[in-house]
């Protein structure tokens, strides 16, 4: 997934330049948002190929953005449920009747 070859010292150690670090950040963030490695590789190939494939890059990123936005909406819904439950517990504890909270009873 290298866009440009990584420079090396005479001793063989990698020498990263600002552009290398920026590219690593881009890949890391794409992965952190759930982009599959296969798609990141495809994106890297497109970038490495240079000009002429900007529409394909844009489409790839727009599709990924839509997926991330959908997951964020789902997470927001889940967070609202958690906030509601926290409110219920706080309210019951403040009222002194937390023992009235529902708890499942197992009947074996």
ABEGO torsion letter per residue (X at the ends): XBABBBBBBAAGBBBBBAAAAAAAAAAAAAAAAGBBAAAAAAAAAAAAAEBGAAAAAAAAAAAAAAAAAAAAAAAAAAAAAAAAAAAAAAAAAAAGAAAABBBBBBBX
